[in-house]
Amino acid sequence: MPEYVMEEPLLAAVIDDRHADTLTEGLADMSVAEWIPQRTFKPAFVGPEAGAP
């Protein structure tokens, strides 16, 4: 996601289908932990034995 959209989420409306395709191609081989910016929190980890509450 471009930095300007991360700083101001309302600007996400300026991303059209062409731009969205380009963005998703860059994320194709990455895990969520790899593409979340380092300045934010780490994603929660749930093991395979976890069940629904």
N, CA, C and O atoms as a Tripos MOL2 file, in Angstrom:
@<TRIPOS>MOLECULE
protein
  212   211    53     0     0
PROTEIN
NO_CHARGES

@<TRIPOS>ATOM
      1 N           0.8530   -1.1580    0.0000 N.3       1 MET1
      2 CA          0.0000    0.0000    0.0000 C.3       1 MET1
      3 C           0.9050    1.2290    0.0000 C.2       1 MET1
      4 O           1.8690    1.2900    0.7640 O.2       1 MET1
      5 N           0.6070    2.1860   -0.8330 N.am      2 PRO2
      6 CA          1.4260    3.4040   -0.8350 C.3       2 PRO2
      7 C           1.3920    4.0900    0.5350 C.2       2 PRO2
      8 O           0.3820    4.0450    1.2380 O.2       2 PRO2
      9 N           2.4800    4.7080    0.8920 N.am      3 GLU3
     10 CA          2.6060    5.3550    2.2050 C.3       3 GLU3
     11 C           1.5180    6.4020    2.4150 C.2       3 GLU3
     12 O           0.9990    6.5330    3.5240 O.2       3 GLU3
     13 N           1.1610    7.1560    1.3640 N.am      4 TYR4
     14 CA          0.1380    8.1950    1.5310 C.3       4 TYR4
     15 C          -1.2180    7.6040    1.9070 C.2       4 TYR4
     16 O          -1.9990    8.2580    2.5990 O.2       4 TYR4
     17 N          -1.5110    6.3930    1.4710 N.am      5 VAL5
     18 CA         -2.7740    5.7500    1.8390 C.3       5 VAL5
     19 C          -2.6970    5.2240    3.2680 C.2       5 VAL5
     20 O          -3.6910    5.2460    3.9940 O.2       5 VAL5
     21 N          -1.5260    4.7550    3.6710 N.am      6 MET6
     22 CA         -1.3660    4.2670    5.0390 C.3       6 MET6
     23 C          -1.5260    5.4150    6.0390 C.2       6 MET6
     24 O          -2.0510    5.2220    7.1360 O.2       6 MET6
     25 N          -1.0800    6.5880    5.6590 N.am      7 GLU7
     26 CA         -1.1790    7.7440    6.5380 C.3       7 GLU7
     27 C          -2.5960    8.3200    6.5670 C.2       7 GLU7
     28 O          -3.0370    8.8380    7.5930 O.2       7 GLU7
     29 N          -3.3010    8.2300    5.4480 N.am      8 GLU8
     30 CA         -4.6630    8.7650    5.3460 C.3       8 GLU8
     31 C          -5.5500    7.7490    4.6120 C.2       8 GLU8
     32 O          -5.6810    7.8160    3.3900 O.2       8 GLU8
     33 N          -6.1580    6.8100    5.3500 N.am      9 PRO9
     34 CA         -6.9400    5.7330    4.7250 C.3       9 PRO9
     35 C          -8.0630    6.2050    3.8050 C.2       9 PRO9
     36 O          -8.4620    5.4530    2.9160 O.2       9 PRO9
     37 N          -8.5790    7.3960    3.9780 N.am     10 LEU10
     38 CA         -9.6360    7.8910    3.0870 C.3      10 LEU10
     39 C          -9.1540    8.0090    1.6440 C.2      10 LEU10
     40 O          -9.9630    8.0270    0.7160 O.2      10 LEU10
     41 N          -7.8410    8.0890    1.4570 N.am     11 LEU11
     42 CA         -7.3080    8.1870    0.1100 C.3      11 LEU11
     43 C          -7.3310    6.8470   -0.6290 C.2      11 LEU11
     44 O          -6.9890    6.7930   -1.8110 O.2      11 LEU11
     45 N          -7.7210    5.7780    0.0400 N.am     12 ALA12
     46 CA         -7.8040    4.4740   -0.6210 C.3      12 ALA12
     47 C          -8.7630    4.5140   -1.8030 C.2      12 ALA12
     48 O          -8.6600    3.6850   -2.7080 O.2      12 ALA12
     49 N          -9.6800    5.4490   -1.8090 N.am     13 ALA13
     50 CA        -10.6330    5.5710   -2.9120 C.3      13 ALA13
     51 C          -9.9400    5.9500   -4.2240 C.2      13 ALA13
     52 O         -10.5240    5.7690   -5.2920 O.2      13 ALA13
     53 N          -8.7260    6.4650   -4.1690 N.am     14 VAL14
     54 CA         -8.0260    6.8520   -5.4000 C.3      14 VAL14
     55 C          -7.3650    5.6600   -6.0760 C.2      14 VAL14
     56 O          -6.8520    5.8000   -7.1860 O.2      14 VAL14
     57 N          -7.3610    4.4990   -5.4430 N.am     15 ILE15
     58 CA         -6.7460    3.3100   -6.0380 C.3      15 ILE15
     59 C          -7.7910    2.5930   -6.8850 C.2      15 ILE15
     60 O          -8.7610    2.0460   -6.3610 O.2      15 ILE15
     61 N          -7.5830    2.6010   -8.1900 N.am     16 ASP16
     62 CA         -8.5160    1.9310   -9.0850 C.3      16 ASP16
     63 C          -8.0660    0.4860   -9.3160 C.2      16 ASP16
     64 O          -7.0690    0.0470   -8.7430 O.2      16 ASP16
     65 N          -8.7940   -0.2460  -10.1460 N.am     17 ASP17
     66 CA         -8.4970   -1.6610  -10.3660 C.3      17 ASP17
     67 C          -7.0960   -1.8880  -10.9220 C.2      17 ASP17
     68 O          -6.4290   -2.8500  -10.5430 O.2      17 ASP17
     69 N          -6.6560   -1.0330  -11.7970 N.am     18 ARG18
     70 CA         -5.3140   -1.1840  -12.3860 C.3      18 ARG18
     71 C          -4.2420   -1.0850  -11.3060 C.2      18 ARG18
     72 O          -3.3070   -1.8840  -11.2710 O.2      18 ARG18
     73 N          -4.3880   -0.0970  -10.4270 N.am     19 HIS19
     74 CA         -3.4180    0.0730   -9.3460 C.3      19 HIS19
     75 C          -3.5290   -1.0570   -8.3280 C.2      19 HIS19
     76 O          -2.5170   -1.5140   -7.7980 O.2      19 HIS19
     77 N          -4.7340   -1.5040   -8.0540 N.am     20 ALA20
     78 CA         -4.9320   -2.5920   -7.0960 C.3      20 ALA20
     79 C          -4.2550   -3.8710   -7.5810 C.2      20 ALA20
     80 O          -3.6560   -4.5950   -6.7860 O.2      20 ALA20
     81 N          -4.3470   -4.1500   -8.8720 N.am     21 ASP21
     82 CA         -3.6790   -5.3300   -9.4270 C.3      21 ASP21
     83 C          -2.1710   -5.2450   -9.2520 C.2      21 ASP21
     84 O          -1.5270   -6.2330   -8.8980 O.2      21 ASP21
     85 N          -1.6120   -4.0810   -9.4970 N.am     22 THR22
     86 CA         -0.1700   -3.8920   -9.3330 C.3      22 THR22
     87 C           0.2370   -4.0820   -7.8810 C.2      22 THR22
     88 O           1.2610   -4.7070   -7.6050 O.2      22 THR22
     89 N          -0.5450   -3.5540   -6.9550 N.am     23 LEU23
     90 CA         -0.2300   -3.6870   -5.5340 C.3      23 LEU23
     91 C          -0.2900   -5.1460   -5.0860 C.2      23 LEU23
     92 O           0.5840   -5.6050   -4.3500 O.2      23 LEU23
     93 N          -1.3050   -5.8670   -5.5210 N.am     24 THR24
     94 CA         -1.4450   -7.2520   -5.0800 C.3      24 THR24
     95 C          -0.3740   -8.1560   -5.6880 C.2      24 THR24
     96 O           0.0230   -9.1370   -5.0590 O.2      24 THR24
     97 N           0.1010   -7.8530   -6.8920 N.am     25 GLU25
     98 CA          1.1800   -8.6350   -7.4910 C.3      25 GLU25
     99 C           2.4340   -8.5690   -6.6280 C.2      25 GLU25
    100 O           3.1500   -9.5610   -6.4920 O.2      25 GLU25
    101 N           2.6990   -7.4070   -6.0490 N.am     26 GLY26
    102 CA          3.8740   -7.2480   -5.1990 C.3      26 GLY26
    103 C           3.7630   -7.9850   -3.8800 C.2      26 GLY26
    104 O           4.7800   -8.2430   -3.2370 O.2      26 GLY26
    105 N           2.5600   -8.3290   -3.4600 N.am     27 LEU27
    106 CA          2.3460   -9.0120   -2.1830 C.3      27 LEU27
    107 C           2.1560  -10.5170   -2.3350 C.2      27 LEU27
    108 O           2.0320  -11.2260   -1.3350 O.2      27 LEU27
    109 N           2.1330  -11.0070   -3.5520 N.am     28 ALA28
    110 CA          1.7460  -12.3900   -3.8350 C.3      28 ALA28
    111 C           2.5310  -13.4370   -3.0490 C.2      28 ALA28
    112 O           1.9330  -14.4020   -2.5750 O.2      28 ALA28
    113 N           3.8130  -13.2880   -2.8960 N.am     29 ASP29
    114 CA          4.6390  -14.3020   -2.2340 C.3      29 ASP29
    115 C           5.0500  -13.8990   -0.8170 C.2      29 ASP29
    116 O           6.0270  -14.4240   -0.2830 O.2      29 ASP29
    117 N           4.3150  -12.9770   -0.2100 N.am     30 MET30
    118 CA          4.6650  -12.4960    1.1260 C.3      30 MET30
    119 C           3.6070  -12.9120    2.1360 C.2      30 MET30
    120 O           2.4280  -13.0390    1.8030 O.2      30 MET30
    121 N           4.0440  -13.1240    3.3770 N.am     31 SER31
    122 CA          3.0950  -13.3640    4.4570 C.3      31 SER31
    123 C           2.6160  -12.0120    4.9800 C.2      31 SER31
    124 O           3.2090  -10.9770    4.6760 O.2      31 SER31
    125 N           1.5560  -12.0250    5.7570 N.am     32 VAL32
    126 CA          1.0520  -10.7780    6.3370 C.3      32 VAL32
    127 C           2.1300  -10.1310    7.1970 C.2      32 VAL32
    128 O           2.3000   -8.9120    7.1630 O.2      32 VAL32
    129 N           2.8500  -10.9240    7.9590 N.am     33 ALA33
    130 CA          3.9040  -10.3930    8.8270 C.3      33 ALA33
    131 C           4.9930   -9.6920    8.0220 C.2      33 ALA33
    132 O           5.6280   -8.7650    8.5250 O.2      33 ALA33
    133 N           5.2160  -10.1160    6.7950 N.am     34 GLU34
    134 CA          6.2490   -9.4880    5.9630 C.3      34 GLU34
    135 C           5.8020   -8.1660    5.3610 C.2      34 GLU34
    136 O           6.6320   -7.2790    5.1590 O.2      34 GLU34
    137 N           4.4980   -8.0040    5.0640 N.am     35 TRP35
    138 CA          4.0960   -6.7560    4.4220 C.3      35 TRP35
    139 C           3.5110   -5.7200    5.3590 C.2      35 TRP35
    140 O           3.3050   -4.5780    4.9500 O.2      35 TRP35
    141 N           3.2360   -6.0830    6.6080 N.am     36 ILE36
    142 CA          2.8040   -5.0650    7.5660 C.3      36 ILE36
    143 C           4.0140   -4.1780    7.8860 C.2      36 ILE36
    144 O           5.0950   -4.6940    8.1710 O.2      36 ILE36
    145 N           3.8480   -2.8700    7.8420 N.am     37 PRO37
    146 CA          4.9700   -1.9820    8.1600 C.3      37 PRO37
    147 C           5.5460   -2.2900    9.5430 C.2      37 PRO37
    148 O           4.8040   -2.6090   10.4720 O.2      37 PRO37
    149 N           6.8470   -2.1940    9.6750 N.am     38 GLN38
    150 CA          7.5340   -2.5220   10.9180 C.3      38 GLN38
    151 C           7.1260   -1.6280   12.0800 C.2      38 GLN38
    152 O           7.3090   -2.0100   13.2360 O.2      38 GLN38
    153 N           6.5860   -0.4670   11.8100 N.am     39 ARG39
    154 CA          6.2450    0.4450   12.8990 C.3      39 ARG39
    155 C           4.9290    0.0930   13.5850 C.2      39 ARG39
    156 O           4.5670    0.7190   14.5820 O.2      39 ARG39
    157 N           4.2250   -0.8780   13.0760 N.am     40 THR40
    158 CA          2.9660   -1.2800   13.6850 C.3      40 THR40
    159 C           3.1550   -2.5530   14.5040 C.2      40 THR40
    160 O           4.2630   -3.0800   14.6030 O.2      40 THR40
    161 N           2.0930   -3.0260   15.0750 N.am     41 PHE41
    162 CA          2.1370   -4.2060   15.9260 C.3      41 PHE41
    163 C           2.3680   -5.4770   15.1120 C.2      41 PHE41
    164 O           2.1260   -5.5110   13.9060 O.2      41 PHE41
    165 N           2.8360   -6.5110   15.7890 N.am     42 LYS42
    166 CA          2.9710   -7.8070   15.1420 C.3      42 LYS42
    167 C           1.6130   -8.4960   15.1550 C.2      42 LYS42
    168 O           0.8580   -8.3630   16.1180 O.2      42 LYS42
    169 N           1.3020   -9.2250   14.1000 N.am     43 PRO43
    170 CA          0.0070   -9.9060   14.0670 C.3      43 PRO43
    171 C          -0.0590  -11.0180   15.1170 C.2      43 PRO43
    172 O           0.9580  -11.6180   15.4650 O.2      43 PRO43
    173 N          -1.2390  -11.2760   15.6030 N.am     44 ALA44
    174 CA         -1.4300  -12.3440   16.5840 C.3      44 ALA44
    175 C          -1.1850  -13.6930   15.9240 C.2      44 ALA44
    176 O          -1.4360  -13.8620   14.7310 O.2      44 ALA44
    177 N          -0.7030  -14.6370   16.6920 N.am     45 PHE45
    178 CA         -0.4650  -15.9860   16.1780 C.3      45 PHE45
    179 C          -1.4550  -16.9340   16.8240 C.2      45 PHE45
    180 O          -1.6050  -16.9430   18.0460 O.2      45 PHE45
    181 N          -2.1220  -17.7210   16.0210 N.am     46 VAL46
    182 CA         -3.0530  -18.7330   16.5220 C.3      46 VAL46
    183 C          -2.5830  -20.0590   15.9450 C.2      46 VAL46
    184 O          -2.4730  -20.2210   14.7300 O.2      46 VAL46
    185 N          -2.3060  -21.0060   16.8390 N.am     47 GLY47
    186 CA         -1.8390  -22.3070   16.4170 C.3      47 GLY47
    187 C          -2.9490  -23.1610   15.8440 C.2      47 GLY47
    188 O          -4.1290  -22.8400   15.9920 O.2      47 GLY47
    189 N          -2.5700  -24.2610   15.1810 N.am     48 PRO48
    190 CA         -3.5560  -25.1070   14.5260 C.3      48 PRO48
    191 C          -4.5160  -25.8040   15.5070 C.2      48 PRO48
    192 O          -5.5930  -26.2420   15.1000 O.2      48 PRO48
    193 N          -4.1470  -25.9110   16.7710 N.am     49 GLU49
    194 CA         -5.0100  -26.5730   17.7430 C.3      49 GLU49
    195 C          -6.0300  -25.6260   18.3870 C.2      49 GLU49
    196 O          -6.8310  -26.0580   19.2160 O.2      49 GLU49
    197 N          -6.0080  -24.3600   18.0200 N.am     50 ALA50
    198 CA         -6.9390  -23.3840   18.5820 C.3      50 ALA50
    199 C          -8.3650  -23.6800   18.0900 C.2      50 ALA50
    200 O          -8.5700  -24.0790   16.9440 O.2      50 ALA50
    201 N          -9.3060  -23.4830   18.9520 N.am     51 GLY51
    202 CA        -10.7000  -23.7010   18.5870 C.3      51 GLY51
    203 C         -11.4960  -22.4180   18.7170 C.2      51 GLY51
    204 O         -10.9970  -21.4070   19.2110 O.2      51 GLY51
    205 N         -12.7060  -22.4700   18.2820 N.am     52 ALA52
    206 CA        -13.5850  -21.3080   18.4090 C.3      52 ALA52
    207 C         -14.0490  -21.1990   19.8600 C.2      52 ALA52
    208 O         -14.2830  -22.2230   20.5020 O.2      52 ALA52
    209 N         -14.1900  -19.9750   20.3960 N.am     53 PRO53
    210 CA        -14.6220  -19.8220   21.7900 C.3      53 PRO53
    211 C         -16.0450  -20.2470   22.0100 C.2      53 PRO53
    212 O         -16.5450  -20.1730   23.1330 O.2      53 PRO53
@<TRIPOS>BOND
     1     1     2 1
     2     2     3 1
     3     3     4 2
     4     3     5 am
     5     5     6 1
     6     6     7 1
     7     7     8 2
     8     7     9 am
     9     9    10 1
    10    10    11 1
    11    11    12 2
    12    11    13 am
    13    13    14 1
    14    14    15 1
    15    15    16 2
    16    15    17 am
    17    17    18 1
    18    18    19 1
    19    19    20 2
    20    19    21 am
    21    21    22 1
    22    22    23 1
    23    23    24 2
    24    23    25 am
    25    25    26 1
    26    26    27 1
    27    27    28 2
    28    27    29 am
    29    29    30 1
    30    30    31 1
    31    31    32 2
    32    31    33 am
    33    33    34 1
    34    34    35 1
    35    35    36 2
    36    35    37 am
    37    37    38 1
    38    38    39 1
    39    39    40 2
    40    39    41 am
    41    41    42 1
    42    42    43 1
    43    43    44 2
    44    43    45 am
    45    45    46 1
    46    46    47 1
    47    47    48 2
    48    47    49 am
    49    49    50 1
    50    50    51 1
    51    51    52 2
    52    51    53 am
    53    53    54 1
    54    54    55 1
    55    55    56 2
    56    55    57 am
    57    57    58 1
    58    58    59 1
    59    59    60 2
    60    59    61 am
    61    61    62 1
    62    62    63 1
    63    63    64 2
    64    63    65 am
    65    65    66 1
    66    66    67 1
    67    67    68 2
    68    67    69 am
    69    69    70 1
    70    70    71 1
    71    71    72 2
    72    71    73 am
    73    73    74 1
    74    74    75 1
    75    75    76 2
    76    75    77 am
    77    77    78 1
    78    78    79 1
    79    79    80 2
    80    79    81 am
    81    81    82 1
    82    82    83 1
    83    83    84 2
    84    83    85 am
    85    85    86 1
    86    86    87 1
    87    87    88 2
    88    87    89 am
    89    89    90 1
    90    90    91 1
    91    91    92 2
    92    91    93 am
    93    93    94 1
    94    94    95 1
    95    95    96 2
    96    95    97 am
    97    97    98 1
    98    98    99 1
    99    99   100 2
   100    99   101 am
   101   101   102 1
   102   102   103 1
   103   103   104 2
   104   103   105 am
   105   105   106 1
   106   106   107 1
   107   107   108 2
   108   107   109 am
   109   109   110 1
   110   110   111 1
   111   111   112 2
   112   111   113 am
   113   113   114 1
   114   114   115 1
   115   115   116 2
   116   115   117 am
   117   117   118 1
   118   118   119 1
   119   119   120 2
   120   119   121 am
   121   121   122 1
   122   122   123 1
   123   123   124 2
   124   123   125 am
   125   125   126 1
   126   126   127 1
   127   127   128 2
   128   127   129 am
   129   129   130 1
   130   130   131 1
   131   131   132 2
   132   131   133 am
   133   133   134 1
   134   134   135 1
   135   135   136 2
   136   135   137 am
   137   137   138 1
   138   138   139 1
   139   139   140 2
   140   139   141 am
   141   141   142 1
   142   142   143 1
   143   143   144 2
   144   143   145 am
   145   145   146 1
   146   146   147 1
   147   147   148 2
   148   147   149 am
   149   149   150 1
   150   150   151 1
   151   151   152 2
   152   151   153 am
   153   153   154 1
   154   154   155 1
   155   155   156 2
   156   155   157 am
   157   157   158 1
   158   158   159 1
   159   159   160 2
   160   159   161 am
   161   161   162 1
   162   162   163 1
   163   163   164 2
   164   163   165 am
   165   165   166 1
   166   166   167 1
   167   167   168 2
   168   167   169 am
   169   169   170 1
   170   170   171 1
   171   171   172 2
   172   171   173 am
   173   173   174 1
   174   174   175 1
   175   175   176 2
   176   175   177 am
   177   177   178 1
   178   178   179 1
   179   179   180 2
   180   179   181 am
   181   181   182 1
   182   182   183 1
   183   183   184 2
   184   183   185 am
   185   185   186 1
   186   186   187 1
   187   187   188 2
   188   187   189 am
   189   189   190 1
   190   190   191 1
   191   191   192 2
   192   191   193 am
   193   193   194 1
   194   194   195 1
   195   195   196 2
   196   195   197 am
   197   197   198 1
   198   198   199 1
   199   199   200 2
   200   199   201 am
   201   201   202 1
   202   202   203 1
   203   203   204 2
   204   203   205 am
   205   205   206 1
   206   206   207 1
   207   207   208 2
   208   207   209 am
   209   209   210 1
   210   210   211 1
   211   211   212 2
@<TRIPOS>SUBSTRUCTURE
     1 MET1         2 RESIDUE 1 A MET
     2 PRO2         6 RESIDUE 1 A PRO
     3 GLU3        10 RESIDUE 1 A GLU
     4 TYR4        14 RESIDUE 1 A TYR
     5 VAL5        18 RESIDUE 1 A VAL
     6 MET6        22 RESIDUE 1 A MET
     7 GLU7        26 RESIDUE 1 A GLU
     8 GLU8        30 RESIDUE 1 A GLU
     9 PRO9        34 RESIDUE 1 A PRO
    10 LEU10       38 RESIDUE 1 A LEU
    11 LEU11       42 RESIDUE 1 A LEU
    12 ALA12       46 RESIDUE 1 A ALA
    13 ALA13       50 RESIDUE 1 A ALA
    14 VAL14       54 RESIDUE 1 A VAL
    15 ILE15       58 RESIDUE 1 A ILE
    16 ASP16       62 RESIDUE 1 A ASP
    17 ASP17       66 RESIDUE 1 A ASP
    18 ARG18       70 RESIDUE 1 A ARG
    19 HIS19       74 RESIDUE 1 A HIS
    20 ALA20       78 RESIDUE 1 A ALA
    21 ASP21       82 RESIDUE 1 A ASP
    22 THR22       86 RESIDUE 1 A THR
    23 LEU23       90 RESIDUE 1 A LEU
    24 THR24       94 RESIDUE 1 A THR
    25 GLU25       98 RESIDUE 1 A GLU
    26 GLY26      102 RESIDUE 1 A GLY
    27 LEU27      106 RESIDUE 1 A LEU
    28 ALA28      110 RESIDUE 1 A ALA
    29 ASP29      114 RESIDUE 1 A ASP
    30 MET30      118 RESIDUE 1 A MET
    31 SER31      122 RESIDUE 1 A SER
    32 VAL32      126 RESIDUE 1 A VAL
    33 ALA33      130 RESIDUE 1 A ALA
    34 GLU34      134 RESIDUE 1 A GLU
    35 TRP35      138 RESIDUE 1 A TRP
    36 ILE36      142 RESIDUE 1 A ILE
    37 PRO37      146 RESIDUE 1 A PRO
    38 GLN38      150 RESIDUE 1 A GLN
    39 ARG39      154 RESIDUE 1 A ARG
    40 THR40      158 RESIDUE 1 A THR
    41 PHE41      162 RESIDUE 1 A PHE
    42 LYS42      166 RESIDUE 1 A LYS
    43 PRO43      170 RESIDUE 1 A PRO
    44 ALA44      174 RESIDUE 1 A ALA
    45 PHE45      178 RESIDUE 1 A PHE
    46 VAL46      182 RESIDUE 1 A VAL
    47 GLY47      186 RESIDUE 1 A GLY
    48 PRO48      190 RESIDUE 1 A PRO
    49 GLU49      194 RESIDUE 1 A GLU
    50 ALA50      198 RESIDUE 1 A ALA
    51 GLY51      202 RESIDUE 1 A GLY
    52 ALA52      206 RESIDUE 1 A ALA
    53 PRO53      210 RESIDUE 1 A PRO
